[in-house]
């Protein structure tokens, strides 16, 4: 054992092992390696090396002195290579051995030394076709500037970003003709030379897989125009729009970067079409309207002209609804038009309503924002339980806007969404009452810590009218329930009338909620909701609901299960929802 320990020390000093006279030097001894918690001092580097050392010691092996010398030599070489990728080129590495029961433990102690930093960056272009403006843009966006720590991963990433930037600007065959990182510890001098190749221009679309639909349908999704300068982002945008359409399940848009075709490079579009018909059966539960079952049918080529028919019959405990909507292919302007019919019956908070409506709608998308225009004719029959039946009809014109700026559509943690709608009707145009309805909603997500989030929500509405007579309930306001004021039954906050609650002409609700995520999927939340619906500001009360809940992440958004106490109702209620951002 002593001879082997001595051999290790010699090995570490210079890897010059003198043959020991003692025959015990060639005895095999169980040996394991370990990395002290404080060596090296940099925690990130320690974690990197700890994985290597753990693999090194994964199997405890018997080693003779000569075998251990070879293992130490190999370990030192590998550690030097690992540290070099992080910019440490002059580390001091010592192996300290000591007896460990029937074997030997070898500690690897490391002094990192100074991390090399970038001293100079030279980015050059072998092709004069690259404009001075673009060259300056590449240099200004270089992500490993002078003064930055030199890491191999950052060096590779910086070159890739620069190449991607050139590809985005029409150079489909750009490559790096020279790449050099001159290391003189503690400095690194970087040199990169780009060979841009020719400018590429868009040629013909070569579409494969289009069978059910006519080629004009692709034109509605803004393909790159023939003769335009090639830009990869434009091809990716075209691919995303086709992929997100109702007609195609898989889309690939690409070009072959052949310099011989640079003047008119063909664009290959590979398409898999979705099935024309979908038939579905579903079941579920909502704390607002109870258990439900539904049947759905969809025809993506209705009347053989790429009209998208979507229809549903849904039976819930408190609501029964059937609708059929037809979405037209988007126009060249990007406008999305639709029309539809709806039959809806509800029995909620003592108010029974039966509604029939016809409507047309246009959605005008613009990046993350949209404008909505619509006209609908609504006929409604309503009655408070055991009360008289009231009829109302309205031809409602509406306009709405949504502004969306969040980091994720289904799991936002940062950003905000704003919605504002205006709708109105006039007695002179098939309506029982003159009214103007204003509604707004705002929701903000504020990140807290590494993964928690603070959520603020506010909504307000007001109907300008002499009174509520003749206004369909859909255009009045009630509050309570999931996504409103938890701790109160769904739509139970409003105007109390006999044995039920009817809608008021004024609404105000707000929410403050904190979600703490325990891990990647599960979280807990605490919240307070305040709000009411009424006819006047004087009768609008600050009904409060407070509680806690559980959260579980799904691809469709977090599932929320909340237990809330209504301060005014003095009741506990369980609310269940999927927390999709409105």
KEZADREN-8401 format. One record per residue (C-alpha): residue number from 0; x, y, z. Coordinates in nm, 3 decimals. Each point is the difference from the previous one (the first is absolute). Layout:
! KEZADREN-8401
R resi      xx      yy      zz
R  NUM       X       Y       Z
...
This chain:
! KEZADREN-8401
R resi      xx      yy      zz
R    0   0.000   0.000   0.000
R    1   0.279   0.248   0.088
R    2   0.180  -0.073  -0.325
R    3  -0.318   0.061  -0.200
R    4  -0.067   0.330   0.181
R    5   0.355   0.109  -0.075
R    6  -0.050  -0.092  -0.361
R    7  -0.307   0.220  -0.015
R    8   0.187   0.299   0.139
R    9   0.278  -0.049  -0.255
R   10  -0.262  -0.039  -0.268
R   11  -0.155   0.330   0.097
R   12   0.327   0.183   0.022
R   13   0.108  -0.080  -0.354
R   14  -0.126  -0.343  -0.096
R   15   0.351  -0.145   0.031
R   16  -0.045  -0.319   0.191
R   17   0.309  -0.172   0.125
R   18  -0.034  -0.374   0.025
R   19  -0.035  -0.078   0.369
R   20   0.215  -0.272   0.140
R   21  -0.278  -0.120   0.224
R   22  -0.206  -0.265  -0.175
R   23  -0.304   0.141   0.174
R   24   0.020   0.293  -0.244
R   25  -0.155  -0.221  -0.266
R   26  -0.282  -0.122   0.221
R   27  -0.345   0.106  -0.125
R   28  -0.184   0.225   0.247
R   29  -0.361   0.121  -0.011
R   30   0.007   0.364  -0.108
R   31  -0.267   0.269  -0.031
R   32   0.015   0.368  -0.100
R   33  -0.185   0.295   0.149
R   34  -0.023   0.377  -0.041
R   35  -0.001   0.206   0.324
R   36  -0.303   0.226   0.047
R   37   0.213   0.314  -0.002
R   38   0.224  -0.088  -0.293
R   39  -0.019   0.172  -0.238
R   40  -0.148   0.310   0.163
R   41  -0.227   0.086  -0.297
R   42  -0.331  -0.189   0.067
R   43  -0.091  -0.030  -0.371
R   44   0.341  -0.147  -0.086
R   45  -0.019  -0.227   0.303
R   46  -0.331  -0.142  -0.124
R   47   0.148  -0.056  -0.347
R   48   0.300  -0.189   0.137
R   49  -0.205  -0.185   0.259
R   50  -0.186  -0.180  -0.278
R   51   0.329  -0.111  -0.155
R   52   0.147  -0.115   0.331
R   53  -0.322  -0.185   0.085
R   54   0.032  -0.189  -0.328
R   55   0.367  -0.063   0.072
R   56  -0.090  -0.161   0.332
R   57  -0.321  -0.164  -0.117
R   58   0.163  -0.340   0.037
R   59   0.252  -0.048   0.280
R   60   0.294  -0.181  -0.158
R   61   0.316  -0.164   0.121
R   62   0.314   0.171  -0.128
R   63   0.369  -0.075   0.018
R   64   0.242   0.292   0.030
R   65   0.066   0.008  -0.374
R   66  -0.371  -0.026  -0.081
R   67  -0.081   0.281   0.239
R   68   0.269   0.214  -0.161
R   69  -0.172  -0.045  -0.336
R   70  -0.342   0.080   0.146
R   71   0.133   0.319   0.159
R   72   0.167   0.103  -0.324
R   73  -0.321  -0.056  -0.195
R   74  -0.213   0.182   0.260
R   75   0.233   0.300  -0.001
R   76  -0.014   0.020  -0.379
R   77  -0.382  -0.017  -0.005
R   78  -0.037   0.260   0.275
R   79   0.230   0.238  -0.184
R   80  -0.215  -0.038  -0.312
R   81  -0.320   0.059   0.194
R   82   0.137   0.311   0.168
R   83   0.130   0.134  -0.331
R   84  -0.357   0.003  -0.135
R   85  -0.085   0.240   0.286
R   86   0.299   0.227  -0.065
R   87   0.234  -0.134   0.268
R   88   0.330  -0.089  -0.171
R   89   0.247   0.014   0.293
R   90  -0.158  -0.198   0.286
R   91   0.197  -0.174   0.272
R   92  -0.115  -0.360   0.054
R   93   0.114  -0.210   0.297
R   94  -0.092  -0.356   0.088
R   95   0.015  -0.076   0.374
R   96  -0.023  -0.364   0.107
R   97  -0.085  -0.146   0.338
R   98  -0.099  -0.336   0.143
R   99  -0.369  -0.075  -0.005
R  100  -0.077  -0.324   0.182
R  101   0.126  -0.286  -0.216
R  102   0.072   0.232  -0.292
R  103   0.109   0.347  -0.097
R  104  -0.181   0.332  -0.053
R  105   0.147   0.250  -0.245
R  106  -0.113   0.362   0.034
R  107   0.032   0.226  -0.304
R  108   0.077   0.354   0.114
R  109  -0.017   0.276  -0.260
R  110   0.109   0.364  -0.002
R  111  -0.164   0.147  -0.310
R  112   0.228   0.298  -0.048
R  113  -0.117   0.295  -0.211
R  114  -0.278  -0.045  -0.253
R  115   0.105   0.121  -0.344
R  116  -0.194   0.293  -0.142
R  117  -0.046   0.122  -0.353
R  118   0.261   0.264  -0.086
R  119  -0.087   0.065  -0.364
R  120  -0.259  -0.099  -0.261
R  121   0.062   0.017  -0.377
R  122  -0.302  -0.074  -0.221
R  123   0.074   0.017  -0.372
R  124  -0.188  -0.078  -0.322
R  125   0.168  -0.156  -0.301
R  126  -0.285   0.102  -0.233
R  127  -0.045   0.368  -0.078
R  128  -0.370  -0.067  -0.082
R  129  -0.079   0.036   0.369
R  130  -0.094   0.363   0.055
R  131   0.188   0.216   0.247
R  132  -0.324   0.047   0.192
R  133  -0.053  -0.374   0.040
R  134   0.365  -0.053   0.095
R  135  -0.032   0.261   0.271
R  136  -0.323  -0.162   0.120
R  137   0.172  -0.339   0.030
R  138   0.285   0.157   0.197
R  139  -0.230   0.198   0.229
R  140  -0.206  -0.310   0.081
R  141   0.301  -0.226   0.063
R  142  -0.079  -0.171   0.329
R  143   0.357  -0.066   0.126
R  144   0.152   0.350   0.018
R  145   0.334   0.116   0.138
R  146   0.009  -0.030   0.379
R  147  -0.238  -0.297   0.015
R  148   0.117  -0.330   0.154
R  149   0.107  -0.241  -0.270
R  150  -0.206  -0.320   0.006
R  151  -0.010  -0.255  -0.277
R  152  -0.381  -0.015   0.005
R  153  -0.025   0.381  -0.032
R  154   0.258  -0.001  -0.282
R  155  -0.202  -0.260  -0.194
R  156  -0.329   0.180   0.070
R  157   0.136   0.339  -0.113
R  158   0.111  -0.143  -0.335
R  159  -0.333  -0.177  -0.051
R  160  -0.198   0.317   0.074
R  161   0.210   0.196  -0.249
R  162  -0.053  -0.269  -0.266
R  163  -0.375  -0.006   0.068
R  164  -0.011   0.377  -0.035
R  165   0.164  -0.018  -0.342
R  166  -0.234  -0.280  -0.109
R  167  -0.294   0.218   0.103
R  168   0.133   0.269  -0.234
R  169  -0.016  -0.212  -0.318
R  170   0.336  -0.181   0.018
R  171  -0.120  -0.361   0.003
R  172   0.346  -0.154  -0.054
R  173   0.199   0.213   0.244
R  174   0.283  -0.182   0.176
R  175   0.300   0.073   0.219
R  176   0.323  -0.025  -0.197
R  177   0.226   0.076   0.298
R  178  -0.057  -0.037   0.373
R  179   0.276   0.044   0.254
R  180   0.013   0.059   0.374
R  181   0.357   0.094   0.086
R  182   0.053  -0.077   0.368
R  183   0.276   0.177   0.192
R  184  -0.115  -0.040   0.362
R  185  -0.169   0.195   0.139
R  186  -0.106   0.141  -0.340
R  187  -0.182  -0.129  -0.308
R  188   0.023   0.167  -0.342
R  189  -0.284  -0.096  -0.233
R  190   0.002   0.001  -0.379
R  191  -0.290  -0.100  -0.227
R  192  -0.023   0.037  -0.377
R  193  -0.341  -0.048  -0.167
R  194  -0.046  -0.113  -0.359
R  195  -0.352   0.121  -0.079
R  196  -0.047  -0.151  -0.346
R  197  -0.260   0.143  -0.245
R  198  -0.322   0.180   0.086
R  199  -0.300  -0.234  -0.046
R  200  -0.331   0.096  -0.160
R  201  -0.334  -0.181   0.027
R  202  -0.105  -0.219  -0.292
R  203  -0.312  -0.212  -0.058
R  204  -0.198  -0.178   0.272
R  205   0.022  -0.377  -0.038
R  206  -0.296  -0.135   0.198
R  207  -0.030  -0.369   0.089
R  208  -0.293  -0.161   0.181
R  209  -0.278   0.247  -0.092
R  210  -0.293  -0.219  -0.109
R  211  -0.328   0.119   0.152
R  212   0.049   0.375  -0.029
R  213   0.076   0.235  -0.287
R  214   0.340   0.178  -0.022
R  215  -0.167   0.337   0.064
R  216  -0.042  -0.106   0.365
R  217   0.379   0.022   0.054
R  218  -0.001   0.355  -0.133
R  219  -0.219   0.102   0.295
R  220   0.287  -0.079   0.237
R  221   0.252   0.243  -0.156
R  222   0.259  -0.216  -0.179
R  223   0.333   0.163  -0.098
R  224  -0.038   0.180  -0.333
R  225   0.193  -0.107  -0.307
R  226   0.295   0.229  -0.064
R  227   0.021   0.121   0.361
R  228   0.328  -0.024   0.191
R  229   0.016  -0.326   0.194
R  230  -0.057   0.040   0.374
R  231  -0.018  -0.307   0.218
R  232  -0.234   0.163   0.252
R  233  -0.254   0.064  -0.276
R  234   0.003  -0.370  -0.091
R  235  -0.037  -0.098   0.366
R  236  -0.290   0.244   0.043
R  237  -0.174  -0.150  -0.306
R  238   0.055  -0.346   0.146
R  239  -0.140   0.102   0.341
R  240  -0.311   0.156  -0.155
R  241  -0.072  -0.313  -0.205
R  242   0.069  -0.221   0.303
R  243  -0.238   0.203   0.219
R  244  -0.278  -0.003  -0.258
R  245  -0.287  -0.250   0.036
R  246   0.089  -0.177  -0.325
R  247   0.349  -0.147   0.045
R  248   0.146  -0.229   0.266
R  249   0.365   0.025  -0.099
R  250   0.183   0.250  -0.222
R  251   0.364   0.041  -0.102
R  252   0.121   0.297  -0.205
R  253   0.361  -0.005  -0.117
R  254   0.247   0.086  -0.275
R  255   0.302  -0.188  -0.131
R  256   0.296   0.238   0.048
R  257   0.150  -0.061  -0.342
R  258   0.211   0.298  -0.118
R  259  -0.082  -0.093  -0.361
R  260  -0.369   0.081   0.071
R  261   0.062   0.313   0.205
R  262  -0.180   0.226  -0.250
R  263  -0.328  -0.196   0.036
R  264   0.024  -0.268   0.269
R  265  -0.309  -0.229   0.005
R  266  -0.199  -0.008   0.325
R  267  -0.111  -0.352   0.093
R  268  -0.327  -0.023   0.196
R  269  -0.075  -0.346   0.143
R  270  -0.356  -0.031   0.135
R  271  -0.201  -0.260   0.189
R  272  -0.370   0.086  -0.004
R  273  -0.222  -0.051   0.301
R  274  -0.304  -0.224  -0.023
R  275  -0.300   0.179  -0.145
R  276  -0.242  -0.119   0.270
R  277   0.037  -0.019   0.377
R  278  -0.260  -0.152   0.230
R  279   0.043   0.020   0.376
R  280  -0.160  -0.098   0.327
R  281   0.098   0.172   0.322
R  282  -0.079   0.019   0.369
R  283   0.113   0.227   0.277
R  284  -0.086   0.203   0.304
R  285  -0.005   0.370   0.087
R  286  -0.068   0.145   0.343
R  287  -0.194   0.273  -0.183
R  288  -0.248  -0.209  -0.200
R  289   0.046  -0.357   0.128
R  290   0.061  -0.328  -0.180
R  291  -0.018  -0.002  -0.379
R  292   0.001  -0.219  -0.305
R  293   0.040   0.117  -0.357
R  294  -0.001  -0.109  -0.362
R  295   0.203   0.189  -0.261
R  296   0.029  -0.014  -0.378
R  297   0.243   0.179  -0.229
R  298   0.024   0.025  -0.379
R  299   0.313   0.181  -0.123
R  300  -0.115   0.007  -0.362
R  301  -0.366   0.096   0.043
R  302  -0.170   0.058  -0.338
R  303   0.333  -0.105  -0.159
R  304   0.147   0.348   0.029
R  305   0.228  -0.026   0.309
R  306  -0.275   0.134   0.228
R  307   0.062  -0.130   0.353
R  308  -0.323  -0.112   0.171
R  309   0.019  -0.050   0.378
R  310  -0.308  -0.116   0.186
R  311  -0.069  -0.114   0.357
R  312  -0.291  -0.121   0.210
R  313   0.087   0.025   0.372
R  314  -0.224  -0.107   0.288
R  315   0.095   0.133   0.344
R  316  -0.189  -0.010   0.326
R  317  -0.069   0.373  -0.006
R  318   0.044   0.071  -0.371
R  319  -0.088  -0.159  -0.332
R  320   0.150   0.144  -0.316
R  321   0.022  -0.079  -0.368
R  322   0.182   0.200  -0.263
R  323   0.135  -0.019  -0.352
R  324   0.266   0.244  -0.122
R  325   0.147   0.020  -0.349
R  326   0.348   0.152  -0.039
R  327   0.097   0.119  -0.345
R  328   0.359  -0.033  -0.125
R  329   0.201   0.308   0.097
R  330   0.001   0.283  -0.250
R  331   0.320   0.121  -0.163
R  332  -0.010   0.288   0.249
R  333   0.007  -0.252   0.286
R  334  -0.359   0.070   0.107
R  335  -0.187  -0.303   0.139
R  336  -0.377   0.003  -0.066
R  337  -0.259  -0.230   0.154
R  338  -0.373  -0.037   0.050
R  339  -0.207  -0.224   0.222
R  340  -0.313  -0.089   0.190
R  341  -0.045  -0.074   0.373
R  342  -0.270  -0.143   0.227
R  343   0.066   0.035   0.372
R  344  -0.203  -0.080   0.313
R  345   0.119   0.070   0.355
R  346  -0.140  -0.042   0.349
R  347   0.248   0.186   0.219
R  348  -0.055   0.180   0.333
R  349  -0.378  -0.028  -0.037
R  350  -0.007   0.162  -0.346
R  351  -0.116  -0.213  -0.294
R  352   0.092   0.128  -0.348
R  353  -0.055  -0.135  -0.350
R  354   0.201   0.177  -0.270
R  355   0.013  -0.029  -0.379
R  356   0.248   0.201  -0.202
R  357   0.145   0.043  -0.347
R  358   0.325   0.183  -0.054
R  359   0.284   0.093  -0.231
R  360   0.349   0.093   0.112
R  361   0.331   0.122  -0.135
R  362   0.330  -0.037   0.184
R  363   0.292   0.217  -0.112
R  364   0.322  -0.143   0.145
R  365   0.319   0.200   0.027
R  366   0.292  -0.179   0.162
R  367  -0.106  -0.046   0.366
R  368  -0.298   0.235  -0.024
R  369  -0.339  -0.032  -0.167
R  370  -0.307   0.202  -0.086
R  371  -0.348  -0.156  -0.005
R  372  -0.304   0.128  -0.193
R  373  -0.341  -0.166   0.027
R  374  -0.372   0.023  -0.050
R  375  -0.244  -0.237   0.170
R  376  -0.374  -0.027   0.036
R  377  -0.108  -0.136   0.339
R  378  -0.341  -0.115   0.116
R  379  -0.034  -0.091   0.368
R  380  -0.265  -0.130   0.231
R  381   0.077   0.024   0.372
R  382  -0.176  -0.047   0.330
R  383   0.089  -0.003   0.365
R  384  -0.110  -0.330   0.147
R  385  -0.375   0.016   0.071
R  386  -0.012   0.346  -0.163
R  387  -0.139   0.135  -0.323
R  388   0.173  -0.052  -0.334
R  389   0.178   0.295  -0.161
R  390   0.077   0.025  -0.373
R  391   0.285   0.205  -0.143
R  392   0.161   0.037  -0.338
R  393   0.294   0.204  -0.128
R  394   0.201   0.051  -0.316
R  395   0.342   0.066   0.149
R  396   0.299   0.147  -0.180
R  397   0.332  -0.042   0.178
R  398   0.367   0.078  -0.021
R  399   0.273  -0.134   0.226
R  400   0.376   0.005   0.044
R  401   0.247  -0.228   0.173
R  402   0.363   0.082   0.074
R  403   0.211  -0.299   0.102
R  404   0.358   0.020   0.123
R  405   0.087  -0.311   0.202
R  406   0.296  -0.236   0.001
R  407  -0.220  -0.309  -0.047
R  408  -0.351  -0.043  -0.135
R  409  -0.099  -0.283   0.235
R  410   0.234   0.051   0.297
R  411   0.070   0.374   0.022
R  412   0.238   0.113   0.269
R  413   0.077   0.346  -0.124
R  414  -0.199   0.255  -0.197
R  415  -0.356   0.123  -0.035
R  416  -0.320  -0.040  -0.202
R  417  -0.251   0.277  -0.053
R  418  -0.347  -0.032  -0.150
R  419  -0.254   0.270  -0.080
R  420  -0.343  -0.043  -0.165
R  421  -0.273   0.238  -0.110
R  422  -0.345  -0.116  -0.111
R  423  -0.332   0.166  -0.050
R  424  -0.353  -0.019  -0.141
R  425  -0.276   0.243  -0.096
R  426  -0.378  -0.026   0.007
R  427  -0.007   0.126  -0.356
R  428   0.191  -0.316  -0.108
R  429  -0.197  -0.310   0.116
R  430   0.078   0.053   0.370
R  431  -0.217   0.044   0.308
R  432   0.231   0.249   0.172
R  433   0.265   0.257  -0.079
R  434   0.324  -0.090   0.177
R  435   0.378   0.028  -0.023
R  436   0.206  -0.264   0.179
R  437   0.362   0.063   0.106
R  438   0.219  -0.277   0.140
R  439   0.370  -0.022   0.085
R  440   0.231  -0.254   0.157
R  441   0.366   0.013   0.098
R  442   0.223  -0.277   0.131
R  443   0.369   0.022   0.091
R  444   0.255  -0.267   0.096
R  445   0.298   0.109   0.211
R  446   0.280  -0.255   0.052
R  447   0.113  -0.060   0.357
R  448   0.314  -0.189   0.091
R  449   0.120  -0.267  -0.241
R  450  -0.340  -0.144  -0.099
R  451  -0.282   0.153   0.209
R  452  -0.243   0.253  -0.141
R  453  -0.223   0.278   0.131
R  454  -0.325   0.045  -0.198
R  455  -0.215   0.313  -0.008
R  456  -0.336   0.018  -0.179
R  457  -0.262   0.272  -0.032
R  458  -0.318   0.025  -0.207
R  459  -0.267   0.264  -0.030
R  460  -0.314   0.048  -0.204
R  461  -0.274   0.254  -0.045
R  462  -0.320   0.002  -0.206
R  463  -0.126   0.346  -0.095
R  464  -0.381  -0.028  -0.018
R  465  -0.312   0.147   0.167
R  466  -0.054  -0.334   0.176
R  467   0.054  -0.374  -0.052
R  468  -0.337  -0.071  -0.161
R  469   0.033  -0.146  -0.348
R  470   0.375  -0.068   0.029
R  471   0.090  -0.371  -0.038
R  472   0.174  -0.146   0.305
R  473   0.312  -0.072  -0.210
R  474   0.058   0.376  -0.014
R  475  -0.049   0.061   0.373
R  476   0.235  -0.105   0.280
R  477   0.007  -0.255   0.279
R  478   0.301  -0.106   0.209
R  479   0.113  -0.290   0.216
R  480   0.166  -0.335  -0.056
R  481   0.319  -0.112  -0.173
R  482   0.191   0.279  -0.179
R  483  -0.213   0.257   0.184
R  484  -0.060   0.019   0.376
R  485   0.074  -0.339   0.152
R  486  -0.186  -0.094   0.316
R  487  -0.335   0.089  -0.162
R  488  -0.213  -0.213  -0.230
R  489   0.035   0.052  -0.374
R  490  -0.176   0.324  -0.108
R  491  -0.166   0.033   0.342
R  492   0.112   0.364   0.043
R  493  -0.234   0.239  -0.176
R  494  -0.349   0.142   0.041
R  495  -0.207  -0.210   0.238
R  496  -0.350  -0.045  -0.139
R  497  -0.252  -0.223   0.176
R  498   0.160  -0.349   0.003
R  499   0.288   0.071  -0.233
R  500   0.278   0.233  -0.111
R  501  -0.017   0.199  -0.325
R  502   0.267   0.203  -0.172
R  503   0.090   0.357   0.087
R  504   0.132   0.287  -0.209
R  505   0.326   0.034   0.192
R  506   0.284  -0.243   0.080
R  507   0.327   0.026   0.192
R  508   0.219  -0.291   0.114
R  509   0.368  -0.041   0.085
R  510   0.237  -0.276   0.106
R  511   0.341  -0.023   0.163
R  512   0.159  -0.345  -0.003
R  513   0.341  -0.146   0.084
R  514   0.105  -0.339  -0.140
R  515   0.294  -0.186   0.152
R  516   0.121  -0.290  -0.215
R  517   0.125  -0.290   0.208
R  518   0.158  -0.168  -0.302
R  519  -0.033   0.002  -0.379
R  520  -0.366  -0.114   0.008
R  521  -0.160   0.064   0.340
R  522  -0.066   0.327   0.177
R  523  -0.207   0.164   0.274
R  524  -0.179   0.336  -0.014
R  525  -0.146   0.258   0.234
R  526  -0.247   0.261  -0.124
R  527  -0.254   0.268   0.076
R  528  -0.287   0.097  -0.233
R  529  -0.222   0.308   0.033
R  530  -0.297   0.105  -0.212
R  531  -0.368   0.035  -0.076
R  532  -0.255   0.076  -0.271
R  533  -0.270   0.261   0.053
R  534  -0.204   0.272  -0.170
R  535   0.160   0.300   0.171
R  536   0.330   0.085   0.161
R  537  -0.174   0.051   0.334
R  538  -0.125  -0.359   0.003
R  539   0.329  -0.155  -0.118
R  540   0.149  -0.190   0.294
R  541   0.351  -0.128   0.064
R  542  -0.086  -0.368   0.046
R  543   0.318  -0.178   0.108
R  544   0.120  -0.354  -0.058
R  545   0.328  -0.132   0.140
R  546   0.155  -0.341  -0.017
R  547   0.273  -0.240  -0.103
R  548   0.030  -0.252  -0.275
R  549   0.210  -0.257  -0.187
R  550   0.144   0.038  -0.351
R  551   0.107  -0.266  -0.249
R  552   0.156   0.082  -0.336
R  553  -0.143  -0.155  -0.317
R  554   0.061   0.076  -0.371
R  555  -0.329   0.195  -0.002
R  556   0.092   0.213   0.301
R  557   0.009  -0.044   0.379
R  558  -0.288  -0.190   0.159
R  559  -0.121   0.192   0.307
R  560  -0.185  -0.147   0.299
R  561  -0.088   0.275   0.249
R  562  -0.170   0.005   0.338
R  563  -0.140   0.350   0.060
R  564  -0.192   0.163   0.283
R  565  -0.255   0.269  -0.086
R  566   0.011   0.261   0.271
R  567  -0.350   0.133  -0.072
R  568  -0.156  -0.338  -0.083
R  569   0.181  -0.162   0.296
R  570   0.041  -0.318  -0.202
R  571   0.287  -0.218  -0.119
R  572  -0.003  -0.094  -0.368
R  573   0.218  -0.224  -0.215
R  574   0.086   0.146  -0.342
R  575   0.157  -0.194  -0.286
R  576   0.138   0.139  -0.326
R  577   0.272  -0.014  -0.263
R  578   0.188   0.328   0.032
R  579   0.037   0.098  -0.366
R  580   0.088   0.366  -0.053
R  581  -0.301   0.179  -0.150
